[in-house]
């Protein structure tokens, strides 16, 4: 599997891959008894999660910039 951040996969697919990587890191953290490694894996999982959030936010911001009415629609649905 190619996990390059710079690929052109659709945003949901990239965000899902980042979240899967976060889940793997958390599973590895749960499986290790080394406190230093556990902390590093948890930090890595948090980083993967932040990347997923950033990819989704960037895509949403771009969609609103390209179609200003989407911002109004999203606000009315909140």
mmCIF file as gemmi writes it, N, C-alpha and C atoms, coordinates in Angstrom:
data_model
loop_
_atom_site.group_PDB
_atom_site.id
_atom_site.type_symbol
_atom_site.label_atom_id
_atom_site.label_alt_id
_atom_site.label_comp_id
_atom_site.label_asym_id
_atom_site.label_entity_id
_atom_site.label_seq_id
_atom_site.pdbx_PDB_ins_code
_atom_site.Cartn_x
_atom_site.Cartn_y
_atom_site.Cartn_z
_atom_site.occupancy
_atom_site.B_iso_or_equiv
_atom_site.pdbx_formal_charge
_atom_site.auth_seq_id
_atom_site.auth_asym_id
_atom_site.pdbx_PDB_model_num
ATOM 1 N N . UNK Axp A 1 ? 0.854 -1.175 0 1 0 ? 1 A 1
ATOM 2 C CA . UNK Axp A 1 ? 0 0 0 1 0 ? 1 A 1
ATOM 3 C C . UNK Axp A 1 ? 0.896 1.233 0 1 0 ? 1 A 1
ATOM 4 N N . UNK Axp A 2 ? 0.542 2.211 -0.798 1 0 ? 2 A 1
ATOM 5 C CA . UNK Axp A 2 ? 1.292 3.451 -0.904 1 0 ? 2 A 1
ATOM 6 C C . UNK Axp A 2 ? 0.701 4.466 0.065 1 0 ? 2 A 1
ATOM 7 N N . UNK Axp A 3 ? 1.486 4.916 1.036 1 0 ? 3 A 1
ATOM 8 C CA . UNK Axp A 3 ? 0.99 5.84 2.057 1 0 ? 3 A 1
ATOM 9 C C . UNK Axp A 3 ? 1.554 7.241 1.904 1 0 ? 3 A 1
ATOM 10 N N . UNK Axp A 4 ? 1.98 7.608 0.699 1 0 ? 4 A 1
ATOM 11 C CA . UNK Axp A 4 ? 2.524 8.95 0.514 1 0 ? 4 A 1
ATOM 12 C C . UNK Axp A 4 ? 1.457 9.99 0.794 1 0 ? 4 A 1
ATOM 13 N N . UNK Axp A 5 ? 1.866 11.031 1.521 1 0 ? 5 A 1
ATOM 14 C CA . UNK Axp A 5 ? 0.947 12.113 1.863 1 0 ? 5 A 1
ATOM 15 C C . UNK Axp A 5 ? 0.609 12.933 0.625 1 0 ? 5 A 1
ATOM 16 N N . UNK Axp A 6 ? 1.502 12.982 -0.34 1 0 ? 6 A 1
ATOM 17 C CA . UNK Axp A 6 ? 1.315 13.847 -1.502 1 0 ? 6 A 1
ATOM 18 C C . UNK Axp A 6 ? 0.502 13.197 -2.618 1 0 ? 6 A 1
ATOM 19 N N . UNK Axp A 7 ? -0.102 12.052 -2.372 1 0 ? 7 A 1
ATOM 20 C CA . UNK Axp A 7 ? -0.86 11.411 -3.448 1 0 ? 7 A 1
ATOM 21 C C . UNK Axp A 7 ? -2.12 12.204 -3.775 1 0 ? 7 A 1
ATOM 22 N N . UNK Axp A 8 ? -2.793 11.789 -4.812 1 0 ? 8 A 1
ATOM 23 C CA . UNK Axp A 8 ? -3.972 12.524 -5.277 1 0 ? 8 A 1
ATOM 24 C C . UNK Axp A 8 ? -5.265 11.769 -4.977 1 0 ? 8 A 1
ATOM 25 N N . UNK Axp A 9 ? -5.234 10.898 -3.992 1 0 ? 9 A 1
ATOM 26 C CA . UNK Axp A 9 ? -6.446 10.172 -3.61 1 0 ? 9 A 1
ATOM 27 C C . UNK Axp A 9 ? -7.497 11.166 -3.123 1 0 ? 9 A 1
ATOM 28 N N . UNK Axp A 10 ? -8.767 10.832 -3.284 1 0 ? 10 A 1
ATOM 29 C CA . UNK Axp A 10 ? -9.823 11.716 -2.772 1 0 ? 10 A 1
ATOM 30 C C . UNK Axp A 10 ? -9.644 11.955 -1.275 1 0 ? 10 A 1
ATOM 31 N N . UNK Axp A 11 ? -10.074 13.119 -0.819 1 0 ? 11 A 1
ATOM 32 C CA . UNK Axp A 11 ? -9.893 13.504 0.581 1 0 ? 11 A 1
ATOM 33 C C . UNK Axp A 11 ? -10.436 12.46 1.554 1 0 ? 11 A 1
ATOM 34 N N . UNK Axp A 12 ? -11.668 11.958 1.383 1 0 ? 12 A 1
ATOM 35 C CA . UNK Axp A 12 ? -12.144 10.963 2.357 1 0 ? 12 A 1
ATOM 36 C C . UNK Axp A 12 ? -11.227 9.743 2.423 1 0 ? 12 A 1
ATOM 37 N N . UNK Axp A 13 ? -10.719 9.322 1.274 1 0 ? 13 A 1
ATOM 38 C CA . UNK Axp A 13 ? -9.833 8.173 1.245 1 0 ? 13 A 1
ATOM 39 C C . UNK Axp A 13 ? -8.541 8.471 1.997 1 0 ? 13 A 1
ATOM 40 N N . UNK Axp A 14 ? -7.967 9.641 1.779 1 0 ? 14 A 1
ATOM 41 C CA . UNK Axp A 14 ? -6.737 10.016 2.482 1 0 ? 14 A 1
ATOM 42 C C . UNK Axp A 14 ? -7 10.127 3.975 1 0 ? 14 A 1
ATOM 43 N N . UNK Axp A 15 ? -8.085 10.775 4.352 1 0 ? 15 A 1
ATOM 44 C CA . UNK Axp A 15 ? -8.41 10.925 5.773 1 0 ? 15 A 1
ATOM 45 C C . UNK Axp A 15 ? -8.627 9.551 6.414 1 0 ? 15 A 1
ATOM 46 N N . UNK Axp A 16 ? -9.288 8.658 5.709 1 0 ? 16 A 1
ATOM 47 C CA . UNK Axp A 16 ? -9.511 7.304 6.236 1 0 ? 16 A 1
ATOM 48 C C . UNK Axp A 16 ? -8.188 6.575 6.425 1 0 ? 16 A 1
ATOM 49 N N . UNK Axp A 17 ? -7.284 6.726 5.467 1 0 ? 17 A 1
ATOM 50 C CA . UNK Axp A 17 ? -5.968 6.084 5.597 1 0 ? 17 A 1
ATOM 51 C C . UNK Axp A 17 ? -5.225 6.635 6.802 1 0 ? 17 A 1
ATOM 52 N N . UNK Axp A 18 ? -5.294 7.953 7.001 1 0 ? 18 A 1
ATOM 53 C CA . UNK Axp A 18 ? -4.625 8.556 8.152 1 0 ? 18 A 1
ATOM 54 C C . UNK Axp A 18 ? -5.232 8.027 9.447 1 0 ? 18 A 1
ATOM 55 N N . UNK Axp A 19 ? -6.545 7.881 9.479 1 0 ? 19 A 1
ATOM 56 C CA . UNK Axp A 19 ? -7.2 7.362 10.687 1 0 ? 19 A 1
ATOM 57 C C . UNK Axp A 19 ? -6.855 5.883 10.919 1 0 ? 19 A 1
ATOM 58 N N . UNK Axp A 20 ? -6.725 5.123 9.845 1 0 ? 20 A 1
ATOM 59 C CA . UNK Axp A 20 ? -6.296 3.724 9.997 1 0 ? 20 A 1
ATOM 60 C C . UNK Axp A 20 ? -4.884 3.672 10.576 1 0 ? 20 A 1
ATOM 61 N N . UNK Axp A 21 ? -4.016 4.562 10.102 1 0 ? 21 A 1
ATOM 62 C CA . UNK Axp A 21 ? -2.656 4.615 10.643 1 0 ? 21 A 1
ATOM 63 C C . UNK Axp A 21 ? -2.682 4.978 12.12 1 0 ? 21 A 1
ATOM 64 N N . UNK Axp A 22 ? -3.575 5.888 12.501 1 0 ? 22 A 1
ATOM 65 C CA . UNK Axp A 22 ? -3.723 6.25 13.916 1 0 ? 22 A 1
ATOM 66 C C . UNK Axp A 22 ? -4.173 5.039 14.723 1 0 ? 22 A 1
ATOM 67 N N . UNK Axp A 23 ? -5.117 4.288 14.195 1 0 ? 23 A 1
ATOM 68 C CA . UNK Axp A 23 ? -5.621 3.106 14.903 1 0 ? 23 A 1
ATOM 69 C C . UNK Axp A 23 ? -4.527 2.055 15.067 1 0 ? 23 A 1
ATOM 70 N N . UNK Axp A 24 ? -3.707 1.896 14.046 1 0 ? 24 A 1
ATOM 71 C CA . UNK Axp A 24 ? -2.598 0.935 14.128 1 0 ? 24 A 1
ATOM 72 C C . UNK Axp A 24 ? -1.617 1.364 15.214 1 0 ? 24 A 1
ATOM 73 N N . UNK Axp A 25 ? -1.283 2.657 15.229 1 0 ? 25 A 1
ATOM 74 C CA . UNK Axp A 25 ? -0.355 3.158 16.244 1 0 ? 25 A 1
ATOM 75 C C . UNK Axp A 25 ? -0.925 2.956 17.65 1 0 ? 25 A 1
ATOM 76 N N . UNK Axp A 26 ? -2.228 3.202 17.814 1 0 ? 26 A 1
ATOM 77 C CA . UNK Axp A 26 ? -2.851 2.995 19.13 1 0 ? 26 A 1
ATOM 78 C C . UNK Axp A 26 ? -2.843 1.518 19.526 1 0 ? 26 A 1
ATOM 79 N N . UNK Axp A 27 ? -3.086 0.641 18.569 1 0 ? 27 A 1
ATOM 80 C CA . UNK Axp A 27 ? -3.057 -0.794 18.858 1 0 ? 27 A 1
ATOM 81 C C . UNK Axp A 27 ? -1.652 -1.223 19.27 1 0 ? 27 A 1
ATOM 82 N N . UNK Axp A 28 ? -0.652 -0.682 18.585 1 0 ? 28 A 1
ATOM 83 C CA . UNK Axp A 28 ? 0.726 -1.002 18.947 1 0 ? 28 A 1
ATOM 84 C C . UNK Axp A 28 ? 1.057 -0.454 20.332 1 0 ? 28 A 1
ATOM 85 N N . UNK Axp A 29 ? 0.541 0.739 20.642 1 0 ? 29 A 1
ATOM 86 C CA . UNK Axp A 29 ? 0.768 1.322 21.97 1 0 ? 29 A 1
ATOM 87 C C . UNK Axp A 29 ? 0.148 0.441 23.049 1 0 ? 29 A 1
ATOM 88 N N . UNK Axp A 30 ? -1.032 -0.077 22.774 1 0 ? 30 A 1
ATOM 89 C CA . UNK Axp A 30 ? -1.707 -0.934 23.75 1 0 ? 30 A 1
ATOM 90 C C . UNK Axp A 30 ? -0.953 -2.248 23.954 1 0 ? 30 A 1
ATOM 91 N N . UNK Axp A 31 ? -0.234 -2.676 22.921 1 0 ? 31 A 1
ATOM 92 C CA . UNK Axp A 31 ? 0.446 -3.965 22.978 1 0 ? 31 A 1
ATOM 93 C C . UNK Axp A 31 ? 1.842 -3.885 23.592 1 0 ? 31 A 1
ATOM 94 N N . UNK Axp A 32 ? 2.379 -2.68 23.742 1 0 ? 32 A 1
ATOM 95 C CA . UNK Axp A 32 ? 3.733 -2.566 24.282 1 0 ? 32 A 1
ATOM 96 C C . UNK Axp A 32 ? 3.705 -2.257 25.772 1 0 ? 32 A 1
ATOM 97 N N . UNK Axp A 33 ? 4.71 -2.753 26.451 1 0 ? 33 A 1
ATOM 98 C CA . UNK Axp A 33 ? 4.831 -2.472 27.881 1 0 ? 33 A 1
ATOM 99 C C . UNK Axp A 33 ? 5.854 -1.377 28.145 1 0 ? 33 A 1
ATOM 100 N N . UNK Axp A 34 ? 6.631 -1.015 27.132 1 0 ? 34 A 1
ATOM 101 C CA . UNK Axp A 34 ? 7.657 0.023 27.273 1 0 ? 34 A 1
ATOM 102 C C . UNK Axp A 34 ? 6.975 1.39 27.333 1 0 ? 34 A 1
ATOM 103 N N . UNK Axp A 35 ? 7.069 2.091 28.462 1 0 ? 35 A 1
ATOM 104 C CA . UNK Axp A 35 ? 6.357 3.366 28.602 1 0 ? 35 A 1
ATOM 105 C C . UNK Axp A 35 ? 6.811 4.433 27.603 1 0 ? 35 A 1
ATOM 106 N N . UNK Axp A 36 ? 8.095 4.441 27.266 1 0 ? 36 A 1
ATOM 107 C CA . UNK Axp A 36 ? 8.59 5.421 26.294 1 0 ? 36 A 1
ATOM 108 C C . UNK Axp A 36 ? 8.007 5.14 24.92 1 0 ? 36 A 1
ATOM 109 N N . UNK Axp A 37 ? 8.037 3.879 24.512 1 0 ? 37 A 1
ATOM 110 C CA . UNK Axp A 37 ? 7.487 3.494 23.21 1 0 ? 37 A 1
ATOM 111 C C . UNK Axp A 37 ? 5.987 3.741 23.177 1 0 ? 37 A 1
ATOM 112 N N . UNK Axp A 38 ? 5.3 3.429 24.276 1 0 ? 38 A 1
ATOM 113 C CA . UNK Axp A 38 ? 3.852 3.65 24.354 1 0 ? 38 A 1
ATOM 114 C C . UNK Axp A 38 ? 3.54 5.131 24.135 1 0 ? 38 A 1
ATOM 115 N N . UNK Axp A 39 ? 4.285 6.01 24.799 1 0 ? 39 A 1
ATOM 116 C CA . UNK Axp A 39 ? 4.061 7.454 24.659 1 0 ? 39 A 1
ATOM 117 C C . UNK Axp A 39 ? 4.338 7.917 23.234 1 0 ? 39 A 1
ATOM 118 N N . UNK Axp A 40 ? 5.399 7.394 22.628 1 0 ? 40 A 1
ATOM 119 C CA . UNK Axp A 40 ? 5.722 7.773 21.249 1 0 ? 40 A 1
ATOM 120 C C . UNK Axp A 40 ? 4.641 7.308 20.278 1 0 ? 40 A 1
ATOM 121 N N . UNK Axp A 41 ? 4.132 6.111 20.472 1 0 ? 41 A 1
ATOM 122 C CA . UNK Axp A 41 ? 3.083 5.593 19.594 1 0 ? 41 A 1
ATOM 123 C C . UNK Axp A 41 ? 1.777 6.368 19.767 1 0 ? 41 A 1
ATOM 124 N N . UNK Axp A 42 ? 1.465 6.753 20.991 1 0 ? 42 A 1
ATOM 125 C CA . UNK Axp A 42 ? 0.261 7.561 21.22 1 0 ? 42 A 1
ATOM 126 C C . UNK Axp A 42 ? 0.413 8.925 20.561 1 0 ? 42 A 1
ATOM 127 N N . UNK Axp A 43 ? 1.604 9.513 20.669 1 0 ? 43 A 1
ATOM 128 C CA . UNK Axp A 43 ? 1.855 10.796 20.001 1 0 ? 43 A 1
ATOM 129 C C . UNK Axp A 43 ? 1.755 10.642 18.485 1 0 ? 43 A 1
ATOM 130 N N . UNK Axp A 44 ? 2.252 9.53 17.962 1 0 ? 44 A 1
ATOM 131 C CA . UNK Axp A 44 ? 2.161 9.273 16.526 1 0 ? 44 A 1
ATOM 132 C C . UNK Axp A 44 ? 0.697 9.15 16.103 1 0 ? 44 A 1
ATOM 133 N N . UNK Axp A 45 ? -0.093 8.449 16.894 1 0 ? 45 A 1
ATOM 134 C CA . UNK Axp A 45 ? -1.519 8.307 16.591 1 0 ? 45 A 1
ATOM 135 C C . UNK Axp A 45 ? -2.196 9.67 16.573 1 0 ? 45 A 1
ATOM 136 N N . UNK Axp A 46 ? -1.853 10.514 17.53 1 0 ? 46 A 1
ATOM 137 C CA . UNK Axp A 46 ? -2.432 11.861 17.565 1 0 ? 46 A 1
ATOM 138 C C . UNK Axp A 46 ? -2.05 12.643 16.316 1 0 ? 46 A 1
ATOM 139 N N . UNK Axp A 47 ? -0.814 12.492 15.875 1 0 ? 47 A 1
ATOM 140 C CA . UNK Axp A 47 ? -0.374 13.163 14.65 1 0 ? 47 A 1
ATOM 141 C C . UNK Axp A 47 ? -1.145 12.701 13.422 1 0 ? 47 A 1
ATOM 142 N N . UNK Axp A 48 ? -1.358 11.393 13.308 1 0 ? 48 A 1
ATOM 143 C CA . UNK Axp A 48 ? -2.143 10.865 12.188 1 0 ? 48 A 1
ATOM 144 C C . UNK Axp A 48 ? -3.563 11.412 12.221 1 0 ? 48 A 1
ATOM 145 N N . UNK Axp A 49 ? -4.138 11.471 13.416 1 0 ? 49 A 1
ATOM 146 C CA . UNK Axp A 49 ? -5.5 11.991 13.553 1 0 ? 49 A 1
ATOM 147 C C . UNK Axp A 49 ? -5.551 13.469 13.156 1 0 ? 49 A 1
ATOM 148 N N . UNK Axp A 50 ? -4.564 14.242 13.587 1 0 ? 50 A 1
ATOM 149 C CA . UNK Axp A 50 ? -4.515 15.662 13.22 1 0 ? 50 A 1
ATOM 150 C C . UNK Axp A 50 ? -4.397 15.833 11.709 1 0 ? 50 A 1
ATOM 151 N N . UNK Axp A 51 ? -3.609 14.978 11.064 1 0 ? 51 A 1
ATOM 152 C CA . UNK Axp A 51 ? -3.506 15.038 9.601 1 0 ? 51 A 1
ATOM 153 C C . UNK Axp A 51 ? -4.858 14.776 8.945 1 0 ? 51 A 1
ATOM 154 N N . UNK Axp A 52 ? -5.577 13.785 9.431 1 0 ? 52 A 1
ATOM 155 C CA . UNK Axp A 52 ? -6.902 13.484 8.875 1 0 ? 52 A 1
ATOM 156 C C . UNK Axp A 52 ? -7.828 14.685 9.021 1 0 ? 52 A 1
ATOM 157 N N . UNK Axp A 53 ? -7.823 15.29 10.204 1 0 ? 53 A 1
ATOM 158 C CA . UNK Axp A 53 ? -8.663 16.466 10.436 1 0 ? 53 A 1
ATOM 159 C C . UNK Axp A 53 ? -8.259 17.618 9.514 1 0 ? 53 A 1
ATOM 160 N N . UNK Axp A 54 ? -6.964 17.827 9.355 1 0 ? 54 A 1
ATOM 161 C CA . UNK Axp A 54 ? -6.478 18.926 8.519 1 0 ? 54 A 1
ATOM 162 C C . UNK Axp A 54 ? -6.856 18.728 7.055 1 0 ? 54 A 1
ATOM 163 N N . UNK Axp A 55 ? -6.744 17.494 6.572 1 0 ? 55 A 1
ATOM 164 C CA . UNK Axp A 55 ? -7.109 17.2 5.183 1 0 ? 55 A 1
ATOM 165 C C . UNK Axp A 55 ? -8.589 17.49 4.962 1 0 ? 55 A 1
ATOM 166 N N . UNK Axp A 56 ? -9.423 17.059 5.899 1 0 ? 56 A 1
ATOM 167 C CA . UNK Axp A 56 ? -10.863 17.29 5.753 1 0 ? 56 A 1
ATOM 168 C C . UNK Axp A 56 ? -11.206 18.772 5.852 1 0 ? 56 A 1
ATOM 169 N N . UNK Axp A 57 ? -10.561 19.49 6.765 1 0 ? 57 A 1
ATOM 170 C CA . UNK Axp A 57 ? -10.843 20.915 6.92 1 0 ? 57 A 1
ATOM 171 C C . UNK Axp A 57 ? -10.392 21.686 5.688 1 0 ? 57 A 1
ATOM 172 N N . UNK Axp A 58 ? -9.221 21.361 5.18 1 0 ? 58 A 1
ATOM 173 C CA . UNK Axp A 58 ? -8.722 22.038 3.986 1 0 ? 58 A 1
ATOM 174 C C . UNK Axp A 58 ? -9.665 21.814 2.812 1 0 ? 58 A 1
ATOM 175 N N . UNK Axp A 59 ? -10.144 20.592 2.659 1 0 ? 59 A 1
ATOM 176 C CA . UNK Axp A 59 ? -11.075 20.29 1.568 1 0 ? 59 A 1
ATOM 177 C C . UNK Axp A 59 ? -12.379 21.054 1.745 1 0 ? 59 A 1
ATOM 178 N N . UNK Axp A 60 ? -12.871 21.128 2.976 1 0 ? 60 A 1
ATOM 179 C CA . UNK Axp A 60 ? -14.121 21.855 3.231 1 0 ? 60 A 1
ATOM 180 C C . UNK Axp A 60 ? -13.937 23.344 2.976 1 0 ? 60 A 1
ATOM 181 N N . UNK Axp A 61 ? -12.814 23.906 3.434 1 0 ? 61 A 1
ATOM 182 C CA . UNK Axp A 61 ? -12.541 25.328 3.211 1 0 ? 61 A 1
ATOM 183 C C . UNK Axp A 61 ? -12.429 25.633 1.721 1 0 ? 61 A 1
ATOM 184 N N . UNK Axp A 62 ? -11.776 24.744 0.984 1 0 ? 62 A 1
ATOM 185 C CA . UNK Axp A 62 ? -11.632 24.933 -0.457 1 0 ? 62 A 1
ATOM 186 C C . UNK Axp A 62 ? -12.992 24.872 -1.144 1 0 ? 62 A 1
ATOM 187 N N . UNK Axp A 63 ? -13.838 23.944 -0.721 1 0 ? 63 A 1
ATOM 188 C CA . UNK Axp A 63 ? -15.173 23.829 -1.317 1 0 ? 63 A 1
ATOM 189 C C . UNK Axp A 63 ? -15.976 25.097 -1.083 1 0 ? 63 A 1
ATOM 190 N N . UNK Axp A 64 ? -15.89 25.656 0.123 1 0 ? 64 A 1
ATOM 191 C CA . UNK Axp A 64 ? -16.623 26.891 0.428 1 0 ? 64 A 1
ATOM 192 C C . UNK Axp A 64 ? -16.054 28.045 -0.376 1 0 ? 64 A 1
ATOM 193 N N . UNK Axp A 65 ? -14.726 28.095 -0.527 1 0 ? 65 A 1
ATOM 194 C CA . UNK Axp A 65 ? -14.102 29.171 -1.302 1 0 ? 65 A 1
ATOM 195 C C . UNK Axp A 65 ? -14.527 29.101 -2.767 1 0 ? 65 A 1
ATOM 196 N N . UNK Axp A 66 ? -14.653 27.896 -3.286 1 0 ? 66 A 1
ATOM 197 C CA . UNK Axp A 66 ? -15.039 27.73 -4.686 1 0 ? 66 A 1
ATOM 198 C C . UNK Axp A 66 ? -16.538 27.911 -4.888 1 0 ? 66 A 1
ATOM 199 N N . UNK Axp A 67 ? -17.318 27.644 -3.846 1 0 ? 67 A 1
ATOM 200 C CA . UNK Axp A 67 ? -18.777 27.726 -3.918 1 0 ? 67 A 1
ATOM 201 C C . UNK Axp A 67 ? -19.276 28.429 -2.653 1 0 ? 67 A 1
ATOM 202 N N . UNK Axp A 68 ? -19.2 29.756 -2.603 1 0 ? 68 A 1
ATOM 203 C CA . UNK Axp A 68 ? -19.516 30.496 -1.377 1 0 ? 68 A 1
ATOM 204 C C . UNK Axp A 68 ? -20.867 30.151 -0.752 1 0 ? 68 A 1
ATOM 205 N N . UNK Axp A 69 ? -21.844 29.757 -1.51 1 0 ? 69 A 1
ATOM 206 C CA . UNK Axp A 69 ? -23.15 29.416 -0.959 1 0 ? 69 A 1
ATOM 207 C C . UNK Axp A 69 ? -23.113 28.221 -0.029 1 0 ? 69 A 1
ATOM 208 N N . UNK Axp A 70 ? -22.09 27.372 -0.144 1 0 ? 70 A 1
ATOM 209 C CA . UNK Axp A 70 ? -21.996 26.204 0.731 1 0 ? 70 A 1
ATOM 210 C C . UNK Axp A 70 ? -21.818 26.61 2.187 1 0 ? 70 A 1
ATOM 211 N N . UNK Axp A 71 ? -21.103 27.697 2.428 1 0 ? 71 A 1
ATOM 212 C CA . UNK Axp A 71 ? -20.917 28.168 3.798 1 0 ? 71 A 1
ATOM 213 C C . UNK Axp A 71 ? -22.237 28.548 4.429 1 0 ? 71 A 1
ATOM 214 N N . UNK Axp A 72 ? -23.091 29.236 3.672 1 0 ? 72 A 1
ATOM 215 C CA . UNK Axp A 72 ? -24.409 29.615 4.175 1 0 ? 72 A 1
ATOM 216 C C . UNK Axp A 72 ? -25.267 28.38 4.427 1 0 ? 72 A 1
ATOM 217 N N . UNK Axp A 73 ? -25.19 27.411 3.513 1 0 ? 73 A 1
ATOM 218 C CA . UNK Axp A 73 ? -25.956 26.175 3.662 1 0 ? 73 A 1
ATOM 219 C C . UNK Axp A 73 ? -25.513 25.423 4.911 1 0 ? 73 A 1
ATOM 220 N N . UNK Axp A 74 ? -24.206 25.304 5.104 1 0 ? 74 A 1
ATOM 221 C CA . UNK Axp A 74 ? -23.69 24.597 6.278 1 0 ? 74 A 1
ATOM 222 C C . UNK Axp A 74 ? -24.112 25.301 7.559 1 0 ? 74 A 1
ATOM 223 N N . UNK Axp A 75 ? -24.078 26.626 7.572 1 0 ? 75 A 1
ATOM 224 C CA . UNK Axp A 75 ? -24.465 27.386 8.764 1 0 ? 75 A 1
ATOM 225 C C . UNK Axp A 75 ? -25.95 27.194 9.07 1 0 ? 75 A 1
ATOM 226 N N . UNK Axp A 76 ? -26.775 27.118 8.03 1 0 ? 76 A 1
ATOM 227 C CA . UNK Axp A 76 ? -28.212 26.956 8.254 1 0 ? 76 A 1
ATOM 228 C C . UNK Axp A 76 ? -28.555 25.561 8.768 1 0 ? 76 A 1
ATOM 229 N N . UNK Axp A 77 ? -27.677 24.597 8.524 1 0 ? 77 A 1
ATOM 230 C CA . UNK Axp A 77 ? -27.915 23.223 8.953 1 0 ? 77 A 1
ATOM 231 C C . UNK Axp A 77 ? -27.414 22.983 10.371 1 0 ? 77 A 1
ATOM 232 N N . UNK Axp A 78 ? -26.618 23.891 10.897 1 0 ? 78 A 1
ATOM 233 C CA . UNK Axp A 78 ? -26.017 23.688 12.234 1 0 ? 78 A 1
ATOM 234 C C . UNK Axp A 78 ? -26.999 23.968 13.338 1 0 ? 78 A 1
